[in-house]
Amino acid sequence: MTEIDIGFTLDGAPVRGRAEPRTHLADFIREEMLRTGTHLGCEQGVCGACTVFVDGRPTRSCITLAASCQGADVRTVEGFDDDALMRRIREAFSRHHALQCGYCTPGMLTTAYDIVRRLPDADAAPIRRELSGNLCRCTGYAGIVAAIEDVLANDPPAAALLPMPRSVPKAGSRERAARAGSDVASTPSALEAAALPDAASLEDAPHLTRSVTLAIGVEDAWALLSSPERIVTCVPGASLTEPSKDGALTGQILVAVGPIKAIFAGRGSVTFDADRRRGSLIGRGRDALSRTALDGKLDFVVAETDPGSCRLDLDMRYRLAGPLSQFGRPELVAEIADRLLAEVATAIEHEVRGGGSVAEAPKPINGFTLMVLALKAMLVKVFTGR
């Protein structure tokens, strides 16, 4: 495979090298830049040992392509040597015996740094949620949680607690490539690459049908479902980035797995048949950092069941491609869809009854929680047959 030039800022200094397009960021950092403080564990984006910052976002470097970080600001655990806040975190880890074998520690320290800066009021419960994407086989996590609580409780400098930049990365954009002086300046951005898929191309894609009963009238339900601006507020993590126009949609959806957040930005097209109270949505989204793409088609229809209630029927086809496609297994997607649909149904009923959207700002889909619940439900089915 032909090698390409890769350039970005690593721990505050510009670096350049050559690697195959398929080379992951962790391998590029360790093998080409000889920064071995970043550890490789599962190499599937699960254990969190390889966590680094890319443009201020905690990122799984083992499933992130080095080429996608062209012109980015990458910071590894070795880039915090002179950082006052990281020094306090390291001291707290030592004081609370928060490490044993040390293999997970670089990722744990990086995630802890993000937690302290972003959640200055966190107690044990949110700290554990944020650490859910970092696995440790030794400590039982108690010392790690205690160390982070210690740093938060002992008045760290206010300047150190300012939120880190959380904007959507522009990996591969023309502007970034131009700054890096790379030959990839023609690479399109995530939205430019998100041309709508052909419906026929999804005919052989995984297929999922679901129904949910809504405790609201059929007319109220249809009025909400046929308004993109209203229904998007009922979907966790979803938002429109531009006003809808003539059925054309531009937006994004956030999915969180522990501290790692994937932002699928893309385009869609929706059509409505008001007489039959049915519609169809087709779209494509892409997470620029992991280079994972999602194509999908959703057909929906609302039918009256009893006065004051109705049934929403969904027919979905989807295709996930890229490093995060490991989470696209049909059985797991089905269980997650059931959990997510229940949340959406509650939000729809709440909004129709005048309560407004459940959340004023879009909250990401908590992929880790949904996967745990889904796996639990799958095990119950296996062992009980229910």
N, C-alpha and C positions, 0 to 999 in steps of 0.2 A: 504494500500500500504506500502511496506517495506521501512523504512527510510535508508538513506545512510549517510556516513560521508562526510562532505563538509568542505574544508579548503582553505582559500586564505588570502591575505593581505588586510586589511580594514583600510584605513586612516593611513597607515604606520605601523600597528601592525598586526601580524599574528592572525587569528581567526579560530576557528573550531566549528562545530556544526553538528547536525543531522537533516535531513529534508527529506521529500518525494522527489523523482526525479522530480515530476511535480512542485515543489515549485519555484516560481519566485524569482529573486534576490531581488526585492523591499520588498517582504514579509519576506524573510530571514533576510535582513538588519534591518527591522523595528521590527519584532516579535521575532527573535532569538538574534539579536545583540543590540536591543533597540536603534538604531540610527534613531530617528523619524524625523530628518531634511529632509530626502527624502520623498516627498509627493506623494501620489497616487491620480490621478485624474480620467482619463477615463479608465485606466487599459486595453487599447487596443493599446498602442503605438502611440497615436495620439496627445495628448496635451502637452507632454514634461515636465510635472511637476516632473516626476520621474527621470530625466536625471542625470546620474552619469558618472564618467570616469571608463572605464575598459581597462586596459593596454593603457591608454592615449587616448582612443577614447570615445567621447560622446556616451552614450548608454542608451537606454530605459530599465530601470531596471524592468518595469512592464511586459515586454514580453521576458525578458532574463531569462533563467533557472539558478538558483543558481548553479546547478551541472555543467553547462557549463563554470563556472568561476573558476573551480578547479585550484588552484595555481596561479590565476591571481592577478593583482594589482588593487584593487577597491578603488576609492576615491569618497567620498560623499561631500556634501557642508560643513559638519561638519569637514572634514579633512583639510579645508583651514583656520582654525581659526588664525593661526600664519603666514599665507602666505602674504607677503608684497603686491603682485600684487592684490590678492583678497581683501585686505583691501582697496586699492585704488578704486576698482570696487564697493565695498559696499558703500564707502563714496560718490562716484559719483551717485549711485542709490538714495541715500538719498538726495543729493543736487539737483538732477533733478526730484525729486518726481516720481521715476520710479517704485514705488510699492504702492498698495492700500490695498487690502485684504491680499496680501502676499502669497496666495496659490501657485501661479506659480513661486514665487521668487527663491526658491532653484534651480529649473531647469533653470531659466533665468540667474542666477548668474553663474552656471556651464557652460552654453553655452557661456555667455559673456567672461568668462575666456579663453575658447577655441578660440573664435574669436580674442581676443587681442593678444594671443600668436601666432596664426597661420596666421593672416592677419593684420600685423602692418600698412599697408598702406590703409586699408579699409575706405571708406566713407559711407554715409548713405545707398546708394543702395545695396552694397554687405552685409552690416550689416543686412538690412531687409531680404535679401535672406537667410542669415545664421540663422536668428531668425524665419524663416517661420515654423519650426517644433515645436516651443514653443508658445502655445496659452495663451492669457491673456484676461480676460473678463472686466477688469477695466480700464486700463491706456490708451488704444488707441496706445500704443507702442512708442509714440513720446518721452516720458521721458526716456524710456529704450534705444532707439537709441541714444539720446543725451548723456546719461551717458557713453555709450561705446565710442562714438566719443570724449568725454571729456578725457577719459583715454588715448586714442590713440594720442590725440593732445598735451598732456602735458608731453611729453618726459618721458615715463616710462622707468625704467632701461633696458638697452639693453639685459641683461641676461634674463630678464623676458619675452622677446619676442621671444626667441628661440623656434622653432616649437616643439610641443610635439611629442612623438613617435607615428607613424601612421602605424606601421607594422601590417601585418595580424596576429590576435591573434591565439594562439595555444591552445585554450581551449579544454581540453579533451585529449591532446597529452600525449604520454608516458612520455616525459621528464618532463612536468609540473606536472603530477600526481606523478611521482617519487619524485620531490622536495616537494610536499605537503604531501608525506607519505600516500597517499590514496590507497584504494582498487580498484580504477578505472583505474589503470595503463594500463589495456588491452584495454581501449577505443581507437578506431582508430582515426587518424586525419581526417580532412575534405577530403583530397584528397584520403586517403586510403579507405574511406567509399564510394567514388564516383564511384563504379562499374557501368558499363553502364546498363541502363534499357533494358528490353526486349521490342522490338517493339510491340509485341502482348499486353503487359500490358498497352499500351497507346491507344489501339483501342477505349476504352470507355471514354477517357479523353476529356476535352473541345477541340473543333475543330475550327480552324480559317483559312480562305483563304483570300489572298490579292494579288493584282496585282499593279505594278507601271511601268510607262513608263520611259525609260532612253533615254536621248538625245545623245546616243553614239552608235556606230556600234555593231552588235551582236557579232562579233568576239572579239572585245575589251572587251565587257562586260563579255564574257565567260572566256577570259584569266584571268581577275581579279577574278571572282567568283570561278574559279578552283584553285586559289592560296591562301591557308589559311593565309599565312603571309601578303598578300596584302589586302584581304577583311577584315581581323580583324581590320585594321587601319581605316576602314570606319564605324565601329560600335561604337557608343559612350560608353565609359567605358570598352570596351573589350580589352584584350591583351592575347597573348600566353606567358606562362611562360617557355615553352620548345619548341624547334623547332619541327614542325610537321614531322612525319615519317610514311610512308606507310598508310596514312589516320588517324593515331592516333593523337589526339589533347590533350594538357594539357594547361589550361589557367584559366582566371578569368574574371568576369565582375562586375563592381562597380555600385551600385544603390544608389543614395542619396535622402533622404527625409528630407529636412531642414538640421540640423547638423548631423543627423544620417546616417551612411554609411554602407550598407550591402555589403559584398564582397563574391560573389558566386564563389568559387573555385571548379574546377572539371575536368572531362575528357569527351572526345567525340570521335566519329569516323565518318569520312566522306568518301563517295564513289562518284565517278564521272563517268558519261557516256558521253564521249566527242562527240561521234557520234550524240547523241540526245540532247546534250547540257543540260543535267539534272544531278542533284545530290541529295544526301540524307545525312543529318546530324542527329545523335542521340547522346544525352549526358545527363549527370547528374551533377548538381552543388549543393553546400551546403555552407551556411553562418555559419561558426563555432560558432559565438557569439550568434545568435538567434536560432540556430538549425533549420533553415528553409531549406528545400530541394526543388530543382526544377528539374523535369524530362522533357525532351522535344524531339520532333522529327520534323525535318524540311525537307520537300521535295521542291526542287526548279527547275525551268526550264526557259531557256531564249529562246524567239522566236522573229524572225525578224518581224517588222511591216512595216517600210518604210526604204529606204536607209538612213543610218546614225542614225537610232533609233531602239529600240527594247523594248520588254515587259518582265518584270521579274514576274513570277507567283510563289507564295509561298503557301504552304499547311502546316499548323502547328498544332501539338497536344502537349499539355503541362499539367503538373500537379504540383501544388504548395502545399506543406504540411509543417505545422509548424506555428509559431506565425505570420509570415507575409502573410499567405495565405488569410487574409482578403482583400488583394489587388488583389486577383486573380479572382474576379468575371468576367465572360465572357464579359459582356457589357463594363466594365471598361477596360479590357485588349484589346478589339477590338479598342476602341478609342485611347488608348495609343499606340497600334501597328501602327495605321495610322500616328500618329505624329512622332513616331520613324522611320518608314519606309521612310517618307519624308526626314528626316535628313540623313539617310543612302544613299538614292538615290542621294542627292546633293553631298555627300562625294564621291560616286563612280564616278560620272561624273567629279568631280574636280580632282580626282586621275588619271583617264584615260587620261584627257587632259593635263597631265604633271605638275599639280600643287602640286603633292605630297598629302599626307594625310592632311586633314583639320586641325588636331591638332598633334603636334609632340609628346605629351604625352597623354595617354588616359584620357579623362575627364569622370566623372561618369554620368550615366543617371540621370537627375534631376527628380526624381519621383514625387516630389511635383508639379513642374511646369507642367509636363505631366498630372498629375491627375486633376489639375485645368482646363487645356485646355480641357481635356476629359469630365469632368463634365459639362463644359460650352457647349460643342458640344451636349452632351446628352440632356441638357435642351432645347437647340434650337430645337432639333428634337421633343421633347415632345410638345412644345408650338406652333411650326410652321408647324410641319409635314414634314419638309425637312430634 
